[in-house]
Amino acid sequence: DSWTEVSVEPAVKSVFTSSRQSLGSRRTRTPSSSFHPTLRSKFLDSVPEGDRGVSRGTTRVSGVAVVPQVLSWVDKELRVRDLLNAPSYPHRLEIFGQAFAHIIDQFPTCRDLFFAIKREYDLAVGELKGAAEAGTQIQGRLRVLKAESLGLMEECTTQFYYESEALKARVAALEEENTDLREKVTTLQAHKTSLETKYRDARTKEAEAHEANFTLVKKQQRTLSELEAARKTDAQLRADVNRLQQDLKNAETTIDNKVKELQEENQKHQNMVPKEVHMELKEQLARMKKLKDELQRKLRLKDKDYNKLVRDYDALSGHKTMTQIRPLTPRPTWRNCHGTLDFDQASAATAEWVQNLVSNIIIRGRTILNQYGLEASHSHSSLIPEVDAGPLLPGGLHSPFDPKPAEDAVEEVVRLDDGQGKKVQLYQLDIFEPDTADTTPESLRHKNALPNLRLSRSRVHKVLEALLTKRIKKQETKYPFKSYFLARLNPEYPDPIVDPAIDPADPETSVQFGLSVLSSVRQYAAEPDFLCWQLLLDGRVTDFVVRENQQLCAKFLEYLKHFPRAKEDGSITKQNLFSAVQKGLRNKRHNRANLLRLQQTFPPGGQETSVSYRGLLVDDMFMPSPLVFCLRIQHLEEQVEWSTKLCTAIRAAASESRLSYGEYIGIDLLADPEFLCIDHTDIARGFGVDKADMRLETSQDVEKFLRNLQDGCVCPVIRGMDEEDEERAAEPQ
């Protein structure tokens, strides 16, 4: 199966080396100077006796006949040995050598010369003979190599034949495979060309489809916007229809009443006074109005003089507060107060007793209400601890009619931030210490100590309510309420706050009044009315949230009037009232924790116990209903949480502090049922454009968008019927 490599060179070198050694040894030998004895006897026997010469006892052939005799003997020897016609061979050289040696013996004179010649020839012949013998060895080795080479050649030829045939078969198979592959390559190239063509067509179609898809998305978004607007319009139309139907009923009732009034007026006209009398009465009424205005002006001047006298008296008498001075005039008009007072025994002691009675009613009433759910709602609220509000029961559970304790009771206090990062018990103190720090608002800085006016709930509420109404009416709700309030403490400001405690001639009175208002709001912040004001002053809710919270009971009562399971006499079962709360009030359905807290404020009894919703929903500042207290506190908590979620989601969606309409509609949070109340009018107000001008690329600064968006009643406290349908459709089945 493989070629055999044969090396001849070592064998040839060994042969020539042996020949050279043989030749060297022969050169050292001394050639024979005479014939071999046997050959010499044979040669002499062949020479005739007459020709033999005798010299010194030796037989010598005569020189005349030596040459023919030698030649004859040579010829005879050649014939005997069968070397006559043979080529030059060592045996022939041996015969001729013996003949030459004999001739040398016959010529003694030239023997040395002939021996020298013969020696040289013998040496040369020896060398040639050695070389011939070496050549013979080489020739034999070459014959062996030739035979081996022929065998190897035959084996190689056979192997080459088989390998050649195998390679030919493989080449044929490869050519056939190559032909198939070429055909496949041709097919694949054609397929590749078709695929490239299809790819280019697909890319073109993809671009067209992408553009068409983008157009469809735009149309879909526009359609959704129009659908949403249509839904809102439909809901508005439904509400308008219901309102118009109600207005129609009211109008019909009014028409009937007007008809009756007209009939009555017709009857009265018969007894009317003459025109002259009527004109005289009108003139008299105008004079009385002028007199009234003049008396009111004089009264204001008297009040101002009275306040000045009170302050002077306060300074002279050493009293700490103005509230400790009891004016002598005017005297109050006493009433029976549902059997509480004897008005014929009015005196200063009675007035003191009445004050104690009011405190007793507040403390006892709230103590009882605490056990019916008021305290539970107060303790579970997350906002009341955050605003650091005062206690729900000022002075604890001790009534003025209780026996005085042995030791002075420590009054409960609330802490108020004074603007310098430290907490002070401000409404416990009678005096506001001087404050001129740069961190304090300019309207509240004062150099002198100022008494705490300890304003009542109704007085503080009246001042702040007037500001809120004015802001909403004049559309000034974009500005922070606290800045709005502090700016109007300055008497020189247009449309300032008017209160008897503020003297335009004394700037510190406005500072004193502002600090007293803030202190009182913080003190009463555990109650819904003042928690609203505190959150509004802190900027955590808007004016419209406060207004919705204040009107919660009135709107829910209106909702219950049309609730199918409520009776006309104002009664409803507890189960139906709970169902009405879930359906009518926003965010109640999904907040089970608030619903459980709300159940604790319901009157005792089973689910079918009938209760008066009109009595339960009485909203009183001094004696709050546990149900109303819980509903209003929960509404504020829900609004703060709702606003925080909305602002966080919108800020996260905005890019580089700007929000586009396309980014707004991509916010996932807005698909949540509690955010379905935001309609396109609110969104357009946020972007500062008209609803019809809304585009995907319409953008606005994110903070300005949030201010504009919440500058309206975005989240009404009562859900509309369309919102109930949308929320029910959005809920998972």
SVG drawing of the C-alpha trace seen along z (x, -y; Angstrom):
<svg xmlns="http://www.w3.org/2000/svg" viewBox="-111 -112 189 145">
<polyline fill="none" stroke="black" stroke-width="0.4" points="0.0,0.0 3.0,-2.3 6.2,-3.0 9.4,-1.4 12.4,-3.6 15.7,-1.7 19.1,-3.4 21.9,-2.1 24.6,-4.5 25.9,-2.8 26.3,0.5 28.3,-1.1 30.5,-3.0 31.3,0.3 32.2,2.0 34.6,-0.7 36.2,-0.9 36.9,2.9 38.3,2.6 40.6,-0.3 41.9,1.7 42.5,4.8 44.4,2.7 46.6,1.2 47.5,4.6 48.4,5.8 50.8,2.9 52.8,4.0 53.3,7.5 56.5,8.4 55.8,9.9 57.2,13.3 60.4,13.3 59.8,16.7 57.2,19.1 55.3,21.3 57.3,24.5 54.6,26.6 54.1,24.2 57.8,23.9 58.1,27.7 55.2,27.8 56.8,25.0 60.2,26.8 58.5,30.0 57.0,28.3 60.4,27.0 62.6,29.3 65.8,30.5 67.9,29.1 66.6,25.7 67.2,25.9 70.4,24.2 72.4,25.1 73.8,22.3 75.3,22.9 73.3,26.0 70.0,24.5 68.0,25.3 67.8,22.3 66.0,22.0 67.8,20.3 66.9,16.8 66.2,17.7 63.3,20.2 61.9,18.6 59.4,16.3 57.6,18.9 57.7,21.4 56.2,18.9 53.5,18.0 52.7,21.6 52.5,22.3 50.3,19.4 48.0,20.5 47.9,24.0 47.1,22.8 44.4,20.6 42.9,23.5 43.2,25.8 41.4,23.4 39.0,22.4 40.0,18.8 41.0,18.4 38.0,16.4 37.2,15.1 37.4,11.4 40.0,10.0 39.8,11.9 42.0,12.5 42.8,16.1 44.1,14.9 46.3,12.3 47.7,15.0 48.8,17.1 50.4,14.1 52.0,13.2 53.7,16.6 54.9,16.3 56.4,12.9 58.1,14.1 59.7,16.9 61.0,14.5 62.5,12.3 64.5,15.3 65.9,15.7 67.3,12.2 69.3,11.7 70.8,8.5 67.4,6.7 65.9,8.7 65.7,5.8 64.1,3.6 61.6,6.3 60.9,7.0 60.2,3.3 57.9,3.2 56.2,6.4 55.8,5.2 54.1,2.0 51.9,3.9 51.1,6.4 50.3,3.6 48.1,2.0 46.5,5.3 46.0,6.0 44.4,2.7 42.2,3.3 41.4,6.8 40.5,5.4 38.4,2.8 36.7,5.5 36.1,7.5 34.6,4.5 32.6,3.8 31.3,7.3 30.1,6.8 28.5,3.6 27.0,5.2 25.5,7.9 24.2,5.4 22.7,3.4 21.1,6.6 19.5,7.1 18.5,3.4 17.1,3.8 15.1,6.8 13.8,5.0 13.1,1.9 11.2,3.9 9.1,5.5 8.5,2.1 7.7,0.6 5.2,3.4 3.7,2.9 3.7,-0.9 2.1,-0.5 -0.6,1.7 -1.1,-0.7 -1.1,-3.6 -3.7,-1.9 -6.0,-1.2 -5.5,-4.7 -5.9,-6.2 -9.2,-4.2 -10.4,-5.3 -9.5,-8.9 -11.1,-8.8 -14.3,-7.4 -14.1,-10.1 -13.4,-12.8 -16.4,-11.6 -18.6,-11.6 -17.2,-15.1 -17.9,-16.4 -21.4,-15.0 -21.8,-16.6 -20.3,-19.8 -22.8,-19.8 -25.6,-19.3 -24.3,-22.0 -23.9,-24.4 -27.5,-23.7 -28.5,-24.3 -26.4,-27.5 -28.1,-28.7 -31.5,-27.8 -30.6,-29.5 -29.3,-32.6 -32.6,-32.8 -34.5,-32.3 -32.2,-34.9 -32.9,-37.4 -36.7,-36.8 -36.4,-37.1 -34.5,-40.4 -37.1,-41.6 -39.8,-40.6 -37.8,-42.2 -37.6,-45.5 -41.3,-45.3 -42.0,-44.3 -39.8,-47.3 -41.8,-49.6 -45.1,-48.1 -43.8,-48.3 -43.1,-52.0 -46.5,-52.5 -48.2,-50.3 -46.3,-52.2 -47.5,-55.5 -51.0,-54.2 -50.9,-52.7 -49.6,-56.0 -52.5,-57.7 -54.9,-55.2 -53.5,-55.7 -54.0,-59.4 -57.5,-58.9 -58.2,-56.4 -56.9,-58.9 -58.9,-61.6 -61.9,-59.3 -61.4,-58.4 -61.1,-62.0 -64.3,-62.8 -65.9,-59.7 -64.9,-60.9 -66.1,-64.3 -69.4,-62.8 -69.7,-60.8 -69.2,-63.9 -71.6,-65.8 -74.1,-63.0 -73.8,-62.9 -74.1,-66.7 -77.1,-66.5 -78.6,-63.8 -77.9,-66.0 -79.3,-69.0 -82.4,-67.0 -82.9,-65.9 -82.3,-69.4 -84.7,-70.8 -87.3,-68.3 -86.9,-69.3 -86.9,-72.9 -90.0,-72.2 -91.7,-70.7 -90.5,-73.6 -91.7,-76.0 -95.1,-74.4 -95.2,-74.6 -94.1,-78.2 -96.7,-78.9 -99.4,-77.5 -98.1,-79.5 -97.8,-82.6 -101.4,-82.0 -102.5,-81.8 -100.4,-84.9 -101.9,-86.7 -105.3,-85.9 -104.4,-87.1 -102.8,-90.2 -105.9,-90.8 -107.9,-90.6 -105.4,-92.9 -105.5,-95.4 -109.0,-96.1 -107.8,-97.4 -104.5,-99.1 -103.6,-102.6 -103.6,-105.5 -100.4,-106.3 -99.8,-109.5 -99.7,-107.6 -97.4,-105.1 -94.9,-107.7 -95.0,-109.4 -94.2,-106.1 -91.3,-105.5 -89.8,-108.9 -90.2,-108.1 -88.4,-104.8 -85.5,-106.5 -85.2,-109.0 -85.2,-106.1 -82.4,-104.3 -80.3,-107.5 -80.9,-107.8 -79.9,-104.1 -76.7,-104.6 -75.8,-107.6 -76.5,-105.8 -74.4,-102.8 -71.5,-105.2 -71.9,-106.8 -72.0,-103.3 -68.7,-102.3 -67.2,-105.5 -68.5,-104.7 -67.1,-101.1 -63.7,-102.5 -63.8,-104.9 -65.0,-102.1 -62.2,-99.8 -59.7,-102.6 -61.2,-103.1 -61.0,-99.4 -57.3,-99.2 -56.6,-102.3 -58.4,-100.7 -56.6,-97.5 -53.3,-99.3 -54.3,-101.2 -56.0,-98.3 -53.3,-95.8 -55.6,-93.2 -53.8,-90.7 -56.5,-90.3 -59.3,-92.3 -61.7,-89.4 -61.5,-89.8 -63.2,-93.2 -66.9,-93.2 -68.4,-96.3 -71.3,-97.9 -73.3,-98.7 -75.1,-97.6 -76.9,-95.1 -77.8,-91.7 -81.4,-90.7 -81.9,-87.5 -84.0,-84.6 -85.4,-81.4 -83.1,-79.2 -85.5,-76.2 -85.9,-76.2 -82.3,-76.8 -82.4,-80.4 -84.8,-82.5 -84.7,-85.8 -86.3,-87.7 -83.3,-87.0 -80.6,-88.3 -77.4,-89.4 -73.6,-89.2 -73.6,-85.9 -76.2,-84.6 -73.9,-85.5 -71.0,-83.7 -73.3,-80.7 -74.3,-80.7 -70.7,-80.6 -70.1,-77.6 -73.3,-76.0 -72.1,-76.4 -68.7,-74.8 -70.5,-72.0 -72.7,-71.3 -69.7,-71.2 -67.7,-68.9 -70.6,-66.6 -71.9,-66.5 -68.6,-65.7 -67.8,-63.2 -70.9,-61.3 -70.4,-61.6 -66.8,-60.2 -68.3,-56.9 -70.5,-56.8 -67.7,-56.9 -66.3,-60.4 -63.1,-59.4 -62.6,-56.3 -62.7,-58.6 -60.4,-61.1 -57.8,-58.5 -57.8,-56.7 -57.2,-59.8 -53.8,-60.2 -54.1,-63.9 -54.9,-65.2 -51.5,-64.1 -49.7,-65.5 -51.1,-69.0 -50.3,-68.8 -53.8,-69.7 -55.2,-70.5 -57.3,-68.0 -60.8,-67.2 -61.9,-67.9 -60.2,-71.1 -59.7,-71.0 -60.2,-67.3 -63.3,-65.7 -63.8,-68.1 -66.9,-70.3 -67.1,-73.7 -69.9,-72.2 -67.6,-69.4 -65.9,-69.9 -62.5,-71.5 -59.6,-69.0 -57.2,-69.3 -54.4,-70.3 -54.6,-72.6 -55.3,-70.7 -52.8,-71.1 -54.5,-72.4 -53.9,-70.3 -51.9,-72.2 -51.1,-71.9 -47.8,-72.9 -47.6,-75.4 -44.7,-76.0 -43.5,-79.6 -41.7,-79.7 -38.2,-79.3 -38.1,-75.5 -39.0,-75.2 -42.2,-74.1 -43.9,-76.3 -47.2,-75.9 -48.6,-79.0 -52.3,-78.9 -51.6,-78.0 -49.7,-81.3 -51.5,-84.5 -48.7,-86.6 -47.0,-86.3 -43.4,-87.0 -41.6,-89.5 -40.6,-88.0 -38.5,-89.8 -36.8,-86.8 -36.2,-86.8 -37.9,-83.4 -41.1,-84.8 -43.6,-86.3 -43.4,-90.1 -47.1,-90.4 -46.5,-88.5 -43.3,-90.2 -43.7,-92.3 -41.3,-94.0 -43.5,-94.1 -45.3,-91.3 -48.9,-90.9 -51.8,-89.3 -53.4,-86.2 -57.0,-87.2 -58.2,-83.5 -60.7,-83.9 -63.8,-81.8 -64.6,-79.1 -67.4,-81.1 -65.3,-84.3 -62.3,-82.5 -64.6,-80.6 -66.4,-83.7 -63.1,-85.5 -61.7,-82.6 -65.0,-81.8 -65.3,-85.4 -61.9,-85.1 -62.7,-81.8 -65.9,-83.1 -64.2,-86.2 -61.3,-84.1 -63.7,-81.8 -65.9,-84.6 -63.0,-86.7 -61.2,-83.6 -58.1,-84.2 -57.7,-80.6 -54.4,-80.1 -52.6,-82.0 -51.7,-80.3 -54.4,-80.9 -51.9,-81.7 -50.3,-84.4 -53.7,-85.7 -54.7,-85.8 -51.4,-87.4 -51.5,-90.1 -55.0,-91.2 -54.0,-91.7 -52.4,-95.0 -55.1,-97.7 -53.6,-99.5 -54.0,-96.6 -57.0,-96.8 -60.0,-95.0 -58.4,-94.2 -59.8,-92.0 -62.2,-93.9 -62.5,-93.0 -63.1,-95.0 -59.7,-93.8 -57.9,-95.4 -57.1,-99.2 -55.9,-100.7 -54.0,-103.2 -52.1,-100.5 -50.3,-98.0 -49.5,-95.6 -53.3,-94.9 -53.4,-93.3 -50.3,-91.2 -52.0,-90.2 -55.2,-89.3 -53.3,-87.2 -51.3,-85.3 -54.5,-84.7 -56.3,-83.3 -53.4,-80.9 -53.3,-79.9 -57.0,-79.2 -57.0,-77.3 -54.3,-75.0 -56.0,-74.6 -59.3,-73.5 -57.7,-71.5 -59.0,-68.2 -62.5,-69.2 -63.4,-68.9 -64.1,-72.7 -60.8,-73.8 -58.8,-70.8 -60.0,-72.1 -58.6,-75.6 -55.3,-74.2 -54.8,-72.0 -55.7,-75.0 -53.2,-77.2 -50.6,-74.5 -51.3,-74.2 -52.2,-70.5 -55.8,-71.1 -57.4,-73.6 -60.3,-76.1 -62.7,-73.8 -61.8,-70.8 -62.6,-72.9 -65.9,-74.0 -66.8,-70.4 -66.1,-69.3 -68.2,-72.0 -71.1,-71.1 -70.7,-67.3 -73.8,-66.9 -76.0,-69.2 -75.2,-67.4 -75.5,-63.9 -78.9,-64.9 -79.9,-65.9 -78.6,-62.6 -80.6,-60.7 -83.8,-62.5 -83.6,-60.8 -82.3,-57.5 -84.8,-54.8 -84.6,-53.1 -85.0,-56.3 -88.4,-57.2 -89.9,-60.7 -90.1,-61.1 -86.3,-61.1 -86.0,-57.5 -83.9,-54.7 -82.5,-51.4 -78.9,-51.2 -78.1,-48.7 -79.6,-51.0 -77.8,-54.1 -74.5,-52.2 -75.3,-51.2 -76.1,-54.9 -72.7,-55.9 -70.9,-53.4 -72.8,-54.4 -73.1,-58.1 -69.9,-59.2 -66.6,-59.0 -63.9,-56.5 -65.9,-54.7 -66.5,-51.5 -62.9,-50.4 -61.7,-51.5 -62.8,-48.8 -60.8,-50.3 -62.8,-53.5 -66.1,-51.7 -65.3,-49.7 -64.5,-52.9 -67.7,-54.4 -69.8,-51.6 -68.6,-52.4 -70.4,-55.8 -73.8,-54.3 -76.4,-54.1 -76.7,-50.7 -79.0,-48.1 -79.3,-45.5 -79.1,-46.1 -82.8,-46.6 -83.0,-49.2 -84.6,-52.4 -82.7,-55.6 -83.2,-59.3 -80.6,-60.3 -81.7,-64.0 -80.8,-63.8 -77.5,-61.8 -76.3,-64.3 -76.7,-67.5 -73.4,-69.4 -72.8,-71.4 -69.5,-73.1 -69.9,-72.8 -71.6,-69.4 -70.5,-67.4 -72.4,-64.2 -70.1,-61.2 -71.2,-60.1 -70.6,-63.6 -67.3,-64.0 -66.1,-60.6 -67.3,-61.4 -65.7,-64.8 -62.4,-63.6 -62.2,-60.7 -63.1,-63.0 -60.1,-65.2 -57.8,-62.2 -59.0,-60.8 -58.5,-64.1 -54.9,-64.5 -54.1,-61.0 -55.8,-61.5 -53.9,-64.7 -50.6,-63.2 -51.0,-60.2 -52.0,-62.4 -49.1,-64.9 -46.6,-62.0 -47.8,-60.3 -47.9,-63.4 -44.4,-64.6 -43.1,-61.1 -44.6,-61.2 -43.3,-64.7 -40.0,-65.1 -37.7,-67.9 -40.3,-69.6 -42.8,-69.9 -45.9,-67.7 -47.5,-67.1 -51.0,-66.0 -49.6,-62.8 -47.7,-62.0 -50.7,-62.8 -53.0,-60.3 -50.3,-57.7 -50.4,-57.7 -51.7,-54.4 -52.9,-55.7 -55.6,-57.8 -57.4,-54.6 -58.1,-53.9 -61.8,-54.3 -61.0,-57.0 -59.5,-59.3 -62.5,-59.0 -63.8,-62.3 -61.2,-64.3 -62.8,-65.4 -61.5,-67.1 -62.5,-70.5 -60.2,-70.1 -57.4,-68.8 -57.8,-71.8 -57.7,-74.1 -54.5,-72.5 -52.8,-73.1 -54.3,-76.6 -56.1,-76.1 -59.6,-75.6 -60.9,-72.1 -61.3,-72.2 -57.6,-73.2 -56.2,-70.2 -53.5,-68.3 -51.1,-65.5 -48.2,-68.0 -49.9,-70.6 -47.5,-71.1 -47.3,-73.0 -44.9,-73.4 -45.8,-70.5 -46.1,-72.6 -48.3,-75.2 -50.3,-72.3 -51.0,-70.9 -52.0,-74.3 -54.3,-75.0 -55.8,-71.4 -56.7,-71.6 -58.0,-75.2 -61.5,-73.9 -63.9,-71.2 -62.0,-68.3 -63.2,-65.7 -66.8,-66.3 -67.8,-64.7 -70.9,-63.2 -70.5,-60.9 -72.6,-61.4 -74.6,-58.5 -72.3,-58.5 -69.3,-58.0 -71.1,-55.1 -71.7,-53.4 -68.1,-54.0 -66.6,-52.7 -68.9,-49.6 -67.7,-49.0 -64.1,-49.4 -64.3,-46.9 -63.0,-43.4 -65.7,-40.8"/>
</svg>
